[in-house]
Amino acid sequence: MQFRSFGFSDKGKTRKNNEDRYLCNEEERLFLVADGLGGHASGEEVSQLAVECIEEFVIRSRSSDDIPWPIKYRKDLSSEQNRLMAATTYAHHRICEVAEANPSMKGMCTTLVGVVIEGDHLAIVNVGDSRLYQIRGGVIEQVTRDHSWVEEQVQEGVLTKEEARRHPQRHVLTSVLGGKKKGLKMDVSRAGISKNDLYLLCSDGLYSMLDDSEIVAIINAIENESLYKLGLSLVLEANLVGGLDNITVVLLSF
């Protein structure tokens, strides 16, 4: 299926550095957003390392059968789901190794959301609270589920989604790349693609400023315009209402 892509990242209105990184590799059909955790060591370095490691593994594993995989192949997943899971595991191990070898980088970690276009499906991986949204027929749906304390409370019925958006512990994550080498928790999933679908990968700097209804309102208002205009409009609006964090968007239009 034919597609177009666009990515953009901005440091926001209050942060000195941009600890987000993204990748739009159309040739490999690989798209990533990583958010180095603010307040932790080397946020910029760890998100960049995650993106580079995943891209490296995807490319090398496609070109050679001799590349060792850090996971066992799962027959219940597609080939690209397995590849994304292996690439993410490889990135996690590499981040932990770099942190162990460099005391100044101890504790560095990052979130990740990534997709590979696989025919008429997306293979999806996510760790932490960077998100993938689907916009179909003017309706927005969050595809991934956050690995966060507040999301657990929402699933248990303790908090509403709106309460979770404003909760003081909304930034407490239950899984990240980096940190402890053992116990990595990631979600690997798959989504079907239909003609005129739009998919949005983003860091929490976008959705913490704009709720789902506000995001889709911007998209629906300029849906026939370029992805460039759409991506910049989302970032601009997030900045206009505060821009309290780095803001990164990657758009995929089919």
C-alpha positions as CSV (number, residue, x, y, z in Angstrom):
1,M,0.0,0.0,0.0
2,Q,1.3,3.4,-0.9
3,F,2.1,5.8,2.0
4,R,3.7,9.1,2.9
5,S,5.5,10.0,6.1
6,F,6.6,13.1,8.0
7,G,8.4,13.6,11.3
8,F,9.2,16.6,13.5
9,S,10.5,17.3,17.0
10,D,10.5,20.4,19.1
11,K,12.0,21.1,22.5
12,G,8.8,22.8,23.7
13,K,8.5,26.1,25.7
14,T,10.1,25.1,29.0
15,R,12.9,22.5,28.4
16,K,16.5,23.5,27.7
17,N,17.2,20.4,25.7
18,N,15.3,18.1,23.4
19,E,15.5,14.5,24.7
20,D,13.2,13.1,22.1
21,R,14.4,11.4,18.9
22,Y,12.5,10.0,16.0
23,L,13.1,8.0,12.8
24,C,11.3,8.0,9.4
25,N,13.1,5.4,7.3
26,E,10.7,5.0,4.3
27,E,13.0,2.5,2.5
28,E,13.0,0.1,5.5
29,R,9.4,1.1,6.3
30,L,10.5,1.7,9.9
31,F,9.2,4.6,12.0
32,L,10.2,5.3,15.6
33,V,9.7,7.8,18.5
34,A,11.8,7.6,21.6
35,D,11.6,9.9,24.6
36,G,14.7,10.0,26.9
37,L,13.3,10.5,30.4
38,G,13.7,14.0,31.8
39,G,15.6,14.2,35.0
40,H,17.6,11.0,34.2
41,A,21.1,10.8,33.0
42,S,21.9,11.5,29.3
43,G,18.3,11.7,28.0
44,E,19.4,12.8,24.6
45,E,22.0,10.1,24.3
46,V,19.8,7.3,25.3
47,S,16.9,8.1,23.0
48,Q,19.4,8.5,20.1
49,L,21.0,5.2,21.0
50,A,17.7,3.4,21.1
51,V,16.7,4.7,17.6
52,E,20.1,3.9,16.1
53,C,20.2,0.4,17.6
54,I,16.7,-0.6,16.4
55,E,17.4,0.8,12.9
56,E,20.7,-1.0,12.8
57,F,19.2,-4.4,13.8
58,V,16.3,-4.1,11.4
59,I,18.6,-3.4,8.5
60,R,21.3,-6.0,9.3
61,S,18.7,-8.7,10.1
62,R,17.1,-8.2,6.7
63,S,20.4,-8.4,4.8
64,S,22.0,-11.3,6.6
65,D,20.9,-14.6,8.2
66,D,24.0,-14.7,10.4
67,I,22.9,-11.9,12.8
68,P,22.3,-13.4,16.2
69,W,18.8,-12.6,17.6
70,P,18.5,-11.8,21.3
71,I,15.0,-13.5,21.5
72,K,13.4,-16.8,20.5
73,Y,11.3,-16.6,17.4
74,R,7.6,-16.7,18.3
75,K,5.4,-18.5,15.8
76,D,2.3,-16.6,17.0
77,L,3.8,-13.3,15.8
78,S,4.5,-12.1,12.2
79,S,8.0,-11.9,10.9
80,E,8.2,-8.1,11.4
81,Q,6.7,-8.3,14.9
82,N,9.5,-10.7,15.7
83,R,12.0,-8.4,14.1
84,L,10.8,-5.4,16.1
85,M,10.7,-7.3,19.3
86,A,14.3,-8.5,18.7
87,A,15.5,-5.1,17.7
88,T,14.0,-3.5,20.8
89,T,15.5,-6.1,23.0
90,Y,18.9,-5.5,21.4
91,A,18.5,-1.8,22.0
92,H,17.6,-2.4,25.6
93,H,20.7,-4.6,26.2
94,R,23.0,-2.1,24.4
95,I,21.7,0.8,26.5
96,C,22.3,-1.2,29.7
97,E,25.8,-2.1,28.6
98,V,26.7,1.5,27.8
99,A,25.3,2.7,31.1
100,E,27.3,0.0,33.0
101,A,30.5,1.1,31.2
102,N,29.9,4.8,31.9
103,P,29.1,5.8,35.4
104,S,27.9,9.3,34.3
105,M,25.2,7.5,32.3
106,K,24.0,5.2,35.0
107,G,20.2,5.1,35.1
108,M,19.7,6.4,31.6
109,C,16.5,5.1,30.0
110,T,13.9,5.9,27.3
111,T,10.4,5.2,26.1
112,L,9.8,3.8,22.6
113,V,7.0,3.4,20.1
114,G,7.8,1.9,16.7
115,V,6.1,0.5,13.7
116,V,7.1,-1.4,10.6
117,I,4.8,-1.4,7.6
118,E,4.2,-5.1,6.7
119,G,1.9,-5.4,3.7
120,D,-1.5,-4.2,4.7
121,H,-0.6,-4.3,8.4
122,L,1.5,-2.4,10.9
123,A,3.8,-4.4,13.2
124,I,3.9,-2.4,16.4
125,V,6.1,-2.3,19.5
126,N,5.9,0.0,22.5
127,V,7.7,0.5,25.8
128,G,6.7,3.2,28.3
129,D,4.3,6.0,27.4
130,S,5.0,7.1,23.9
131,R,2.0,6.4,21.9
132,L,0.6,5.2,18.5
133,Y,-2.8,6.6,17.4
134,Q,-5.0,5.5,14.5
135,I,-7.2,8.1,12.8
136,R,-9.8,6.5,10.5
137,G,-12.9,8.1,9.1
138,G,-12.3,11.2,11.3
139,V,-12.2,9.1,14.5
140,I,-9.1,8.8,16.7
141,E,-8.2,5.6,18.6
142,Q,-5.2,5.0,20.8
143,V,-3.6,1.8,19.6
144,T,-0.9,1.3,22.2
145,R,-1.4,1.1,26.0
146,D,0.9,3.1,28.2
147,H,3.2,1.4,30.6
148,S,2.6,3.7,33.5
149,W,1.2,3.7,37.0
150,V,-1.8,5.9,36.1
151,E,-2.7,3.6,33.2
152,E,-2.8,0.7,35.6
153,Q,-5.1,2.7,37.8
154,V,-7.4,3.5,34.8
155,Q,-7.5,-0.2,33.9
156,E,-8.5,-1.1,37.4
157,G,-11.2,1.6,37.4
158,V,-9.5,3.7,40.1
159,L,-8.9,6.7,37.9
160,T,-10.7,8.1,34.8
161,K,-8.6,8.9,31.7
162,E,-9.0,12.6,32.4
163,E,-7.9,12.2,36.1
164,A,-4.9,10.2,34.8
165,R,-3.9,13.1,32.5
166,R,-3.7,15.5,35.4
167,H,-2.5,13.1,38.1
168,P,0.8,14.1,39.9
169,Q,2.2,10.6,39.3
170,R,1.3,10.4,35.6
171,H,5.0,10.3,34.7
172,V,5.8,7.2,36.8
173,L,6.5,4.5,34.2
174,T,6.4,0.7,34.8
175,S,8.6,-0.2,31.8
176,V,11.4,1.6,29.9
177,L,14.4,0.7,27.7
178,G,17.5,0.8,29.9
179,G,17.7,0.7,33.7
180,K,17.6,-2.9,34.8
181,K,18.7,-5.4,32.1
182,K,16.3,-8.1,33.3
183,G,12.6,-7.7,33.3
184,L,12.0,-5.6,30.2
185,K,8.3,-5.4,29.5
186,M,7.2,-4.5,25.9
187,D,4.0,-4.8,24.0
188,V,4.1,-6.2,20.5
189,S,0.9,-6.0,18.4
190,R,-0.5,-5.6,14.9
191,A,-3.0,-3.3,13.2
192,G,-4.7,-3.5,9.9
193,I,-4.3,-0.7,7.4
194,S,-7.2,0.7,5.3
195,K,-7.1,3.3,2.6
196,N,-7.0,6.9,3.9
197,D,-5.8,5.8,7.3
198,L,-3.6,8.1,9.2
199,Y,-1.3,6.9,12.0
200,L,0.4,9.2,14.6
201,L,3.4,8.2,16.7
202,C,4.1,10.7,19.4
203,S,5.8,11.4,22.7
204,D,3.9,12.5,25.8
205,G,4.8,16.1,25.1
206,L,1.9,16.1,22.6
207,Y,-0.9,14.3,24.3
208,S,-0.1,15.8,27.7
209,M,-1.0,19.2,26.2
210,L,-3.8,18.1,23.8
211,D,-6.4,15.5,24.6
212,D,-7.6,13.0,22.0
213,S,-10.5,15.2,20.9
214,E,-8.2,18.2,20.4
215,I,-5.7,16.2,18.4
216,V,-8.3,14.8,16.1
217,A,-10.0,18.2,15.7
218,I,-6.7,19.6,14.4
219,I,-6.3,16.6,12.0
220,N,-9.9,16.8,10.7
221,A,-9.6,20.6,10.1
222,I,-6.6,20.2,7.8
223,E,-6.9,16.5,6.7
224,N,-6.5,17.3,3.0
225,E,-3.4,19.4,3.5
226,S,0.2,18.2,3.5
227,L,1.6,16.1,6.4
228,Y,4.1,18.8,6.9
229,K,1.4,21.3,7.7
230,L,-0.5,18.8,9.8
231,G,2.6,17.8,11.8
232,L,3.7,21.4,12.5
233,S,0.1,22.4,13.4
234,L,0.0,19.7,16.1
235,V,3.3,20.8,17.6
236,L,2.4,24.5,17.3
237,E,-0.9,24.0,19.2
238,A,0.8,21.9,21.9
239,N,3.3,24.8,22.4
240,L,0.5,27.4,22.4
241,V,-1.2,25.7,25.3
242,G,2.0,25.4,27.4
243,G,4.6,23.3,25.6
244,L,5.7,21.9,29.0
245,D,7.8,19.0,27.5
246,N,9.6,18.1,24.3
247,I,7.1,17.4,21.5
248,T,7.6,14.8,18.8
249,V,5.3,13.6,16.0
250,V,5.6,11.1,13.2
251,L,2.8,10.8,10.8
252,L,2.0,7.9,8.4
253,S,-0.6,8.5,5.7
254,F,-1.9,5.7,3.5
